[in-house]
Amino acid sequence: MMQHSCVVAFAGHMIDQQSRPCPRFPPTAEPAVRSHIRRMIADLAPHATIASAACGGDIIFAEEALRYGAPLYVILPFADKADFLQHSVAYAGSAWAERFHRVCDQATLSPYFVKPGCYQDDKDFEDNQRALLFFALGIAVARKLRLVCLILCDELQLGDQVGGTRSFLEMCRNLDIPYNIIDIAALR
């Protein structure tokens, strides 16, 4: 029987939009990112995994957690899935939308929505990061396991938008929660 060592919460960059002037997570980096995430999940042997479901890091992490066989909990910022798709998935193409639906359908429970309705402002995404982190912390405390956060990012291109990967990283730092950076700059 496998010994579960932790609960893993994930946040990371989305796939670059075509208009992005300086590549951060180009689609060509997906195989390297996937391989790295797969190895990390296997090494950590998580009891549970928690992520959102934006195109890019979130969906890749969720797919690999499901592949590994770990329970997956998906946290979305608002209940209107079509609105979430519009804000965080659709620009990357229909294949990402299909992957989003597959991940949500295969998650351990139906996705948890931080609030009813649809997008109001970028604070919705910051609230989502906070909910994701505290949901993961709750599972870890209940199971007497450690919480490990995985953060897929280019630290030189974190951006300053509210609710992005930077917000998750800052929450981990402020709460002294252990995290591992997956350096996308090294993987692209």
Helices and strands as residue ranges (DSSP letters): E 6-12, G 27-29, H 30-44, E 46-51, H 57-68, E 72-76, H 81-88, G 90-92, H 94-106, E 112-113, H 123-143, E 146-153, G 155-157, H 165-175, E 179-183, H 184-187
